[in-house]
């Protein structure tokens, strides 16, 4: 990226867009250049904050995952659901063989 006062140029945006395989119009490049420059300036400002002595956190509220037992339950396959299939066998949808292979 351009080093003159950390300012982002339209050429920088075009290069990043090309790397991301984005087809941006000239109008979009002009619109996004100052927006992305503002984001990069904010990141640089946050990077300058002294965080020595602070523990890293993943979430500011200390949330905890709640787990449940992994229990297998029988599916309730009703006749009306099976009736929507073009073909069934033993309460299962019957489909053509994969890749045209015959059974």
C-alpha positions in Angstrom: 0.0 0.0 0.0 1.1 3.6 -0.4 3.3 4.9 2.4 2.7 8.6 2.1 0.9 9.3 5.3 -0.8 5.9 5.2 -3.2 7.2 2.5 -4.8 4.7 0.3 -4.7 5.3 -3.4 -7.2 4.3 -6.1 -4.4 2.1 -7.5 -4.1 0.3 -4.1 -7.9 -0.3 -4.2 -7.7 -1.6 -7.8 -4.9 -4.0 -6.9 -6.8 -5.4 -3.8 -10.0 -5.7 -5.9 -8.0 -7.6 -8.5 -6.5 -9.9 -5.9 -10.0 -10.5 -4.5 -11.3 -11.1 -8.1 -13.8 -8.2 -7.8 -14.8 -6.3 -10.8 -15.2 -2.7 -9.6 -16.3 0.2 -11.7 -14.3 3.4 -11.7 -17.2 4.9 -9.7 -16.9 2.2 -7.1 -13.2 2.6 -6.8 -13.6 6.3 -6.2 -16.3 5.6 -3.6 -14.4 2.9 -1.7 -10.9 4.5 -1.6 -11.7 7.0 1.1 -13.9 4.5 3.0 -11.2 1.9 3.1 -8.6 4.6 3.9 -10.7 5.5 7.0 -10.9 1.9 8.1 -7.1 1.5 7.7 -6.5 4.7 9.7 -8.8 3.4 12.5 -6.9 0.1 12.5 -3.6 2.0 12.8 -5.0 4.1 15.6 -6.1 0.9 17.5 -2.8 -0.7 16.9 -1.1 2.2 18.7 -3.0 1.6 22.0 -0.9 0.2 24.8 -2.4 -3.2 25.8 0.5 -4.3 28.0 -0.9 -6.2 31.0 -4.3 -7.0 29.6 -5.5 -10.6 29.1 -6.8 -11.4 25.6 -10.5 -12.1 25.5 -12.7 -13.9 22.9 -15.9 -12.2 24.1 -16.4 -9.3 26.4 -19.3 -10.8 28.3 -17.9 -14.1 29.4 -20.5 -16.3 27.7 -20.4 -20.0 28.1 -21.5 -22.6 25.6 -24.5 -24.8 26.8 -24.2 -28.3 25.6 -26.8 -31.1 25.5 -26.5 -34.8 25.2 -26.2 -36.0 21.6 -29.2 -38.3 21.5 -30.4 -40.0 18.3 -34.2 -39.7 17.9 -36.3 -41.5 15.4 -37.5 -39.3 12.6 -41.3 -39.0 12.2 -41.7 -39.8 8.6 -45.3 -39.5 7.8 -47.1 -40.9 4.8 -47.9 -37.4 3.6 -44.2 -36.6 3.4 -43.4 -39.8 1.6 -46.3 -39.2 -0.8 -44.6 -36.1 -2.1 -41.7 -38.2 -3.5 -41.9 -39.5 -7.1 -40.8 -43.0 -5.9 -40.2 -44.6 -2.4 -39.0 -47.9 -1.1 -39.0 -49.0 2.6 -40.0 -45.5 3.8 -37.0 -43.9 2.0 -36.9 -41.7 -1.1 -35.8 -43.8 -4.1 -33.6 -41.9 -6.6 -31.9 -42.8 -9.8 -28.4 -44.3 -9.4 -25.5 -41.8 -9.2 -23.6 -41.1 -12.4 -25.9 -43.4 -14.3 -24.6 -46.6 -12.7 -27.1 -49.4 -12.7 -27.6 -51.5 -9.6 
